Amino acid sequence: MSNGVPDSEIPMETAGAVAAEEGMFSTLDFFILSALAGVCVYYFFFKNKKQEEPTFKKLTVQPMQDRASNTGFIEKLKSSGRNVIVFYGSQTGTAEEFAGRLAKDATCYGMKGMVADPEECEMEDLVKLKEIDNALAIFCMATYGEGDPTDNAQEFYDWLQNADSDLTGIKFAIFGLGNKTYEHFNAMGEFMDKKLEELGAERIYELGSGDDDGNIEEDFVTWKEKFWPAVCEHFGVEATGDQFNIRQYSLTTYDDLLKEKTYSGEIARLGSFRNQKPPYDAKNPYLAPVNVNRELHKGGDRSCMHIEFDITGSKIRYEAGDHVAVYPVNNQDIVNRIGKRLNVDLDQVFTLTNVDEEASKKHPFPCPTTYRTALSHYLDITSMPRTHILRELAEYGNEKDKEFIVKMTSSSPESKASYSDWIIKDHRNILAVLESLPSLMPPIDHLLELLPRLQARYYSISSSPKIHPTSIHITAVIVQYNTRTGREVEGVATNWLALKKPDNGIKYQVPIYVRKSQFRLPFKTNTPVIMIGPGTGLAPFRGFIQERQFVRKDGKTVGDTVLFYGCRHKAQDFLYEDELNDYQNDGTLTKMHVAFSRDGPNKVYVQHLLGNNKEEVWKMLDAGGHIYVCGDARNMARDVHDTLLKVLTECGGMEQQVAVDYIKKMQSKGRYSCDVWS
């Protein structure tokens, strides 16, 4: 298909045109016209087809008729007698979880709530919310990346930016989620809070801020403990004093359901793993064979993998700097121990169905499926359970264990300290909780209803499509450590991937998709670039370097390419050492500064090397160079930022505020980019 016309229609249309003219022209005319028509058909449908790259529409998660039915949130509120709607912008599921808890809490205050995904709503209908008595809009909005909206809130964000609607009479409150190690902490929450007020809406309670680098559960609980009394005062309602543990989903089990009608790990479409169809995205990942899985560390007790996913024939495209998402599978030992602890048949097929007919989510995860599949593919069984989960599980324990949980999950400072100490500091997952409190015997279906969804893990792609068009490379450190109670904690994705090693021609398949990034090399190849990436922060720069080597060999002028890299020991964890040396020897890397933090008497990091070479750095920046930072956001990225300020003041002769403004301008123009994590 090309230019919007199916190929099968081309001969038919041509034949029709010829037949209409056959009686009006001579045989020679007929021959000439036929030849011209043939040339036109070739030019428009075949030549253009070669010149144009195929484009693919984004996979629609729901059929259009379903989405349309989800857009009338005002009608849903009216028909169901509800007056509280909680929108969420969520990338990892936390904001969605908080939204559900707030909607459930509304019942305790004489109100009735509903959760809504802004991506599935016509958000301009927000102006109609004033038509409902005592209506309240709550927003749980996470900030993603460098101050960006989450994927499902992008359209709402775009609308708000240009909206001139009159929201007078609309009552709202916002809880923002973010991470304080990032420069644009809670940017989405702050933007929405300000914008809604500008449009005339009335704020019921102050903006909340949850810090994922700290204790976001405590931040949320503390905020909502003050939020609901403010709601009561504003609307003249009273708390009922009841704690409602209302089941959201009903259970149905099956004994004779065909295997083909049962989800076995697919994200959205039943059978999508058996019958793969592009385009591939978050709801339709590609099962990529693992071509290479090799160890990068040369010694020591840590492990770092270089993995290559085969994307041959998938039509997946990526660029250097993009991310690849991996859908992992939980450790089967933990899954089996949960099944044994709760005395359930893990191979039982079941469905959980939302008891709320107006809810946009009919199931908490793909159903029907088995308990084993749900615990393996769909639910996060290794994270630390939040207070609302523990509170509901308390009902299934004896008086002693129930009292312990209730005390740990109440609102007092002592309770919060107890939760932090017992759950967070000891990193207790749901299995550890069940094994520590043997009287707890929740029904498996209630536990599955409460647990959050298992999320995809994102990795910076460490290859360039110019060199590796049919494979995607990642560089990942295997996460393993022991808690103070002696239990071993393992990273879900990295430990699962570690097992995916090709053996005797057998290649394991991993569900992946590519997420586009703004982390890009300059458009002009002669622009100087500075890359700062210790440890696995080197990953995207490996792709950048490959890209620059390719364009150099293609005869283009390439600007200075300087790398600042750091690791612990040169002899143990110097990633891609031979490759980097080769790039430096052939001139692709102009310079490479390497810090080995534990090889000398003093710890030396990339930020120190940056300061030691401040004149070189300033010269490149002054020449219009771009600077890239990848790695730890909590310490490294912050220290690099501070070092750059010193470079600008000491070498660039700038006043402090001028230097601060210079960096902000670099960021706004895309000359200073960060791809960091905490």
Secondary structure as GFF3:
##gff-version 3
##sequence-region A 1 678
A	DSSP	alpha_helix	9	21	.	.	.	ID=ss1
A	DSSP	three_ten_helix	22	24	.	.	.	ID=ss2
A	DSSP	alpha_helix	27	41	.	.	.	ID=ss3
A	DSSP	pi_helix	42	47	.	.	.	ID=ss4
A	DSSP	alpha_helix	48	51	.	.	.	ID=ss5
A	DSSP	alpha_helix	64	70	.	.	.	ID=ss6
A	DSSP	alpha_helix	73	80	.	.	.	ID=ss7
A	DSSP	beta_strand	84	89	.	.	.	ID=ss8
A	DSSP	alpha_helix	94	105	.	.	.	ID=ss9
A	DSSP	three_ten_helix	106	109	.	.	.	ID=ss10
A	DSSP	beta_strand	113	116	.	.	.	ID=ss11
A	DSSP	three_ten_helix	118	120	.	.	.	ID=ss12
A	DSSP	three_ten_helix	123	131	.	.	.	ID=ss13
A	DSSP	beta_strand	136	144	.	.	.	ID=ss14
A	DSSP	beta_strand	148	149	.	.	.	ID=ss15
A	DSSP	three_ten_helix	151	153	.	.	.	ID=ss16
A	DSSP	alpha_helix	154	162	.	.	.	ID=ss17
A	DSSP	beta_strand	171	178	.	.	.	ID=ss18
A	DSSP	alpha_helix	187	198	.	.	.	ID=ss19
A	DSSP	beta_strand	202	203	.	.	.	ID=ss20
A	DSSP	beta_strand	208	211	.	.	.	ID=ss21
A	DSSP	alpha_helix	216	235	.	.	.	ID=ss22
A	DSSP	beta_strand	249	254	.	.	.	ID=ss23
A	DSSP	three_ten_helix	259	261	.	.	.	ID=ss24
A	DSSP	beta_strand	286	295	.	.	.	ID=ss25
A	DSSP	beta_strand	304	310	.	.	.	ID=ss26
A	DSSP	beta_strand	323	326	.	.	.	ID=ss27
A	DSSP	alpha_helix	332	341	.	.	.	ID=ss28
A	DSSP	beta_strand	349	354	.	.	.	ID=ss29
A	DSSP	beta_strand	369	370	.	.	.	ID=ss30
A	DSSP	alpha_helix	371	373	.	.	.	ID=ss31
A	DSSP	pi_helix	374	378	.	.	.	ID=ss32
A	DSSP	alpha_helix	387	393	.	.	.	ID=ss33
A	DSSP	three_ten_helix	394	396	.	.	.	ID=ss34
A	DSSP	alpha_helix	399	409	.	.	.	ID=ss35
A	DSSP	alpha_helix	413	419	.	.	.	ID=ss36
A	DSSP	pi_helix	420	424	.	.	.	ID=ss37
A	DSSP	alpha_helix	430	436	.	.	.	ID=ss38
A	DSSP	alpha_helix	444	450	.	.	.	ID=ss39
A	DSSP	beta_strand	457	460	.	.	.	ID=ss40
A	DSSP	beta_strand	471	477	.	.	.	ID=ss41
A	DSSP	beta_strand	480	482	.	.	.	ID=ss42
A	DSSP	beta_strand	488	490	.	.	.	ID=ss43
A	DSSP	alpha_helix	492	497	.	.	.	ID=ss44
A	DSSP	beta_strand	509	515	.	.	.	ID=ss45
A	DSSP	beta_strand	529	532	.	.	.	ID=ss46
A	DSSP	three_ten_helix	535	538	.	.	.	ID=ss47
A	DSSP	alpha_helix	539	553	.	.	.	ID=ss48
A	DSSP	beta_strand	561	567	.	.	.	ID=ss49
A	DSSP	alpha_helix	570	573	.	.	.	ID=ss50
A	DSSP	alpha_helix	577	585	.	.	.	ID=ss51
A	DSSP	beta_strand	591	596	.	.	.	ID=ss52
A	DSSP	alpha_helix	606	612	.	.	.	ID=ss53
A	DSSP	alpha_helix	614	622	.	.	.	ID=ss54
A	DSSP	beta_strand	626	632	.	.	.	ID=ss55
A	DSSP	alpha_helix	636	650	.	.	.	ID=ss56
A	DSSP	alpha_helix	656	668	.	.	.	ID=ss57
A	DSSP	beta_strand	672	677	.	.	.	ID=ss58
###
